[in-house]
Amino acid sequence: MKQFNRELLEKLSYLMKIKGKASKTIECYNNALLKFFRFTNKQSKDISKQDFINYLKHITENDCSKSTHEQFINAWKIYLKEIHNKELKYGNQYRPKKEKRLPKVLSESEIVNGIKSCKNIKHKAILSVLFSTGMRRSELINLKIKDIDSKNMIIRIKQGKGFKDRNVPLTDSLLGILRDYYKECKPIFFLFNGTRGKYSATSLANVTKKYLNINPHGIRHSRGTNLINNGADVTEVQKLYGHKNVKTTTTYLHISVDNLRKLHDPLQKAV
């Protein structure tokens, strides 16, 4: 890769950082652009629309995921804007079509039974926090012992998605599980410790798959869906989940098959 491009990538990383982009996003965009520059072997200012198309063809033929495809376009768009003060006018027409799939949603009883099956108190505490609060995996991993406020019965989530703080309820049941966990495991600083400080995302995914056959976000999605199906107000779920826009919360509005069966049967008088 051209040295000139490497220096500009470092500049882009700096600009994204001071604009508040998450470190994971910066790393992903850098990796996407590195691969693109190696493929073209050109200075970025000389890269053409055809180079862009050729690279998309290359990664598609190598079975890249749609998210990788989308990520590259986003990375190139922000690179052109921040480094060359140009707009990516042809990007949207080459974005992959988004598939609309209903995510896997577990019922409340399925998740509760999975938590009950835990013999490991740490795993039980992890699943209980995820399901009770609906918090994101990154929020759970970064939870500190001091964030559990048993006096006010809240859990303080610091710098969640969008670098926003919020409080979520701490129930009596969850507090009891956390106290049992604390007495047995004696965590230090982070609520859930790993081999290198805080618990890893990989370990967390392994726990949720083992007991519930679902990823951590699937628990969050299941919790939100169950809340709304049971009559919770969408705006209250929005606050609990820390969504900036209520439209994000409405993705949990899945109508269950049982509820559909209660609808009026239009053929009732025809048989």
C-alpha positions as CSV (number, residue, x, y, z in Angstrom):
1,M,0.0,0.0,0.0
2,K,1.2,3.5,-0.8
3,Q,2.8,5.3,2.1
4,F,0.8,8.4,1.3
5,N,-2.4,6.4,1.8
6,R,-1.2,5.1,5.2
7,E,-0.6,8.6,6.5
8,L,-4.0,9.7,5.3
9,L,-5.6,6.7,7.1
10,E,-3.9,7.8,10.3
11,K,-5.3,11.3,9.7
12,L,-8.8,9.8,9.2
13,S,-8.6,7.8,12.4
14,Y,-7.7,11.0,14.3
15,L,-10.6,12.9,12.7
16,M,-13.1,10.1,13.5
17,K,-11.8,9.9,17.0
18,I,-12.3,13.6,17.8
19,K,-15.8,13.4,16.3
20,G,-16.7,10.7,18.8
21,K,-16.7,7.6,16.6
22,A,-16.3,4.4,18.5
23,S,-12.9,2.8,18.4
24,K,-14.4,-0.5,17.0
25,T,-15.9,1.5,14.1
26,I,-12.6,3.3,13.4
27,E,-10.8,-0.1,13.4
28,C,-13.3,-1.7,11.0
29,Y,-13.2,1.3,8.6
30,N,-9.4,1.3,8.6
31,N,-9.3,-2.4,7.8
32,A,-11.8,-2.0,5.0
33,L,-9.8,0.8,3.4
34,L,-6.5,-0.9,3.8
35,K,-7.7,-3.9,1.8
36,F,-9.1,-1.5,-0.8
37,F,-5.9,0.4,-1.2
38,R,-3.9,-2.8,-1.5
39,F,-6.2,-4.0,-4.2
40,T,-6.0,-0.8,-6.3
41,N,-2.3,-0.1,-5.5
42,K,-3.0,3.6,-6.2
43,Q,-2.8,6.9,-4.4
44,S,-6.3,7.5,-3.0
45,K,-6.7,10.7,-5.0
46,D,-6.2,8.7,-8.2
47,I,-8.8,6.1,-7.4
48,S,-11.7,6.1,-9.9
49,K,-15.3,5.0,-9.8
50,Q,-14.3,2.0,-11.9
51,D,-11.7,1.0,-9.3
52,F,-14.5,1.2,-6.7
53,I,-16.7,-1.1,-8.9
54,N,-13.9,-3.5,-9.6
55,Y,-13.2,-3.9,-5.9
56,L,-16.9,-4.5,-5.1
57,K,-16.9,-7.2,-7.8
58,H,-13.8,-8.7,-6.2
59,I,-15.1,-8.9,-2.7
60,T,-18.5,-10.2,-3.9
61,E,-16.8,-13.0,-5.9
62,N,-14.9,-13.9,-2.7
63,D,-18.2,-14.4,-0.8
64,C,-17.9,-11.4,1.5
65,S,-20.9,-10.8,3.7
66,K,-23.4,-8.0,3.0
67,S,-22.3,-6.2,6.2
68,T,-18.7,-6.2,4.9
69,H,-19.9,-4.9,1.6
70,E,-21.9,-2.1,3.3
71,Q,-19.0,-1.3,5.7
72,F,-16.6,-0.7,2.9
73,I,-18.9,1.7,1.1
74,N,-19.4,3.6,4.4
75,A,-15.7,3.7,5.0
76,W,-14.9,5.0,1.5
77,K,-17.7,7.6,1.8
78,I,-16.3,9.1,5.0
79,Y,-12.7,8.9,3.7
80,L,-13.6,10.9,0.6
81,K,-15.5,13.5,2.7
82,E,-12.9,13.9,5.4
83,I,-9.7,13.6,3.4
84,H,-10.5,14.8,-0.1
85,N,-13.6,16.9,0.7
86,K,-15.6,15.0,-1.9
87,E,-19.0,13.4,-1.9
88,L,-19.5,9.8,-2.8
89,K,-22.2,10.3,-5.4
90,Y,-22.3,6.7,-6.7
91,G,-22.2,4.8,-3.5
92,N,-25.9,4.1,-2.8
93,Q,-26.6,2.5,-6.1
94,Y,-24.1,-0.2,-5.3
95,R,-25.2,-1.0,-1.8
96,P,-26.5,-4.6,-1.2
97,K,-30.2,-5.1,-0.9
98,K,-31.1,-5.5,2.8
99,E,-32.8,-8.8,3.7
100,K,-35.8,-8.4,6.0
101,R,-35.8,-11.4,8.3
102,L,-37.6,-11.8,11.6
103,P,-35.0,-12.3,14.2
104,K,-35.1,-15.3,16.6
105,V,-37.2,-14.4,19.6
106,L,-37.4,-16.5,22.7
107,S,-40.4,-16.5,25.0
108,E,-40.0,-15.3,28.6
109,S,-40.4,-18.9,29.8
110,E,-37.7,-20.2,27.5
111,I,-35.2,-17.7,28.7
112,V,-36.2,-18.2,32.4
113,N,-35.8,-22.0,32.0
114,G,-32.4,-21.5,30.4
115,I,-31.3,-19.3,33.3
116,K,-32.6,-21.9,35.8
117,S,-30.5,-24.6,34.1
118,C,-27.2,-22.7,34.9
119,K,-25.1,-24.5,37.4
120,N,-22.4,-21.8,37.1
121,I,-23.4,-18.8,39.3
122,K,-21.4,-16.4,37.1
123,H,-23.2,-17.5,33.9
124,K,-26.5,-17.3,35.7
125,A,-25.7,-13.7,36.8
126,I,-24.7,-12.7,33.3
127,L,-27.8,-14.1,31.7
128,S,-30.0,-12.6,34.4
129,V,-28.5,-9.1,33.9
130,L,-28.9,-9.3,30.1
131,F,-32.5,-10.5,30.3
132,S,-33.7,-8.3,33.2
133,T,-32.3,-5.1,31.8
134,G,-32.1,-5.7,28.1
135,M,-28.7,-4.1,28.0
136,R,-26.3,-4.4,25.1
137,R,-23.3,-6.8,25.3
138,S,-20.8,-3.9,25.4
139,E,-22.7,-2.3,28.2
140,L,-22.7,-5.5,30.3
141,I,-19.0,-6.1,29.6
142,N,-18.1,-2.6,30.8
143,L,-20.3,-2.7,34.0
144,K,-18.4,-2.0,37.2
145,I,-19.3,-3.1,40.7
146,K,-19.9,0.5,41.7
147,D,-22.6,0.8,38.9
148,I,-24.9,-1.5,40.9
149,D,-26.8,0.9,43.2
150,S,-28.8,-1.3,45.6
151,K,-29.8,1.7,47.7
152,N,-31.7,3.3,44.8
153,M,-32.4,0.0,43.1
154,I,-30.9,1.0,39.8
155,I,-28.0,0.0,37.5
156,R,-26.0,2.9,36.1
157,I,-24.9,2.3,32.5
158,K,-22.1,4.7,31.7
159,Q,-21.2,5.7,28.2
160,G,-23.5,3.3,26.4
161,K,-24.1,3.4,22.7
162,G,-23.8,7.0,21.5
163,F,-21.7,7.7,24.6
164,K,-24.8,8.3,26.7
165,D,-25.4,7.5,30.3
166,R,-28.7,6.0,31.5
167,N,-30.2,4.1,34.5
168,V,-32.1,0.9,34.3
169,P,-34.2,-0.8,37.1
170,L,-32.5,-3.2,39.5
171,T,-35.2,-5.7,40.6
172,D,-35.2,-7.6,43.9
173,S,-34.8,-10.9,42.0
174,L,-31.7,-9.7,40.1
175,L,-30.2,-8.2,43.2
176,G,-30.5,-11.5,45.0
177,I,-28.7,-13.3,42.1
178,L,-26.0,-10.7,42.0
179,R,-25.4,-10.9,45.7
180,D,-25.0,-14.7,45.5
181,Y,-22.6,-14.3,42.6
182,Y,-20.6,-11.6,44.4
183,K,-20.2,-13.7,47.5
184,E,-18.9,-16.7,45.5
185,C,-16.8,-15.1,42.8
186,K,-15.7,-11.9,44.5
187,P,-15.2,-9.8,41.3
188,I,-12.7,-6.9,41.3
189,F,-13.6,-3.6,39.7
190,F,-15.6,-4.9,36.8
191,L,-18.8,-6.7,37.7
192,F,-17.8,-9.6,35.4
193,N,-14.0,-10.2,35.2
194,G,-12.2,-12.1,32.5
195,T,-8.7,-13.4,32.2
196,R,-7.6,-9.9,31.0
197,G,-9.6,-7.6,33.1
198,K,-13.2,-7.4,31.9
199,Y,-15.2,-10.2,30.5
200,S,-14.7,-10.8,26.7
201,A,-17.3,-10.5,24.0
202,T,-16.4,-14.0,22.8
203,S,-16.9,-15.6,26.3
204,L,-20.2,-13.8,26.6
205,A,-21.4,-15.1,23.2
206,N,-20.4,-18.6,24.3
207,V,-22.5,-18.4,27.5
208,T,-25.6,-17.2,25.7
209,K,-25.2,-19.9,23.0
210,K,-24.7,-22.7,25.5
211,Y,-27.8,-22.0,27.6
212,L,-30.2,-20.4,25.1
213,N,-28.7,-21.1,21.6
214,I,-28.9,-17.3,20.9
215,N,-26.5,-14.5,20.7
216,P,-26.4,-11.7,23.4
217,H,-28.3,-9.3,21.2
218,G,-31.0,-12.0,20.8
219,I,-31.7,-11.8,24.5
220,R,-32.0,-8.0,24.3
221,H,-34.4,-8.4,21.3
222,S,-36.4,-11.1,23.0
223,R,-36.8,-9.0,26.1
224,G,-38.0,-5.9,24.2
225,T,-40.4,-8.0,22.2
226,N,-41.8,-9.7,25.3
227,L,-42.2,-6.4,27.0
228,I,-44.2,-4.8,24.1
229,N,-46.3,-8.0,23.5
230,N,-47.2,-7.9,27.2
231,G,-48.5,-4.3,27.0
232,A,-45.5,-2.2,27.9
233,D,-45.5,1.3,26.4
234,V,-43.1,1.7,23.4
235,T,-41.7,5.0,24.8
236,E,-40.9,3.3,28.1
237,V,-39.0,0.5,26.4
238,Q,-37.2,3.2,24.4
239,K,-35.9,4.8,27.6
240,L,-35.0,1.4,29.1
241,Y,-33.1,0.4,26.0
242,G,-31.4,3.8,25.4
243,H,-32.7,4.2,21.8
244,K,-32.3,7.7,20.4
245,N,-35.2,7.2,18.0
246,V,-38.5,5.4,18.9
247,K,-38.4,3.9,15.4
248,T,-35.6,1.7,16.6
249,T,-37.8,0.5,19.4
250,T,-40.6,-0.4,17.1
251,T,-38.5,-3.1,15.6
252,Y,-39.6,-5.1,18.6
253,L,-43.2,-4.9,17.5
254,H,-43.6,-8.5,16.4
255,I,-47.1,-9.9,16.5
256,S,-47.1,-13.4,18.0
257,V,-48.9,-16.3,16.3
258,D,-51.1,-16.7,19.4
259,N,-52.3,-13.1,19.0
260,L,-52.9,-13.6,15.3
261,R,-55.2,-16.5,16.2
262,K,-57.4,-14.1,18.2
263,L,-58.2,-12.0,15.2
264,H,-61.6,-12.2,13.5
265,D,-61.9,-15.2,11.1
266,P,-63.2,-13.8,7.8
267,L,-64.3,-17.2,6.7
268,Q,-66.4,-18.0,9.7
269,K,-69.7,-17.4,8.0
270,A,-68.6,-19.1,4.8
271,V,-68.3,-22.6,6.2
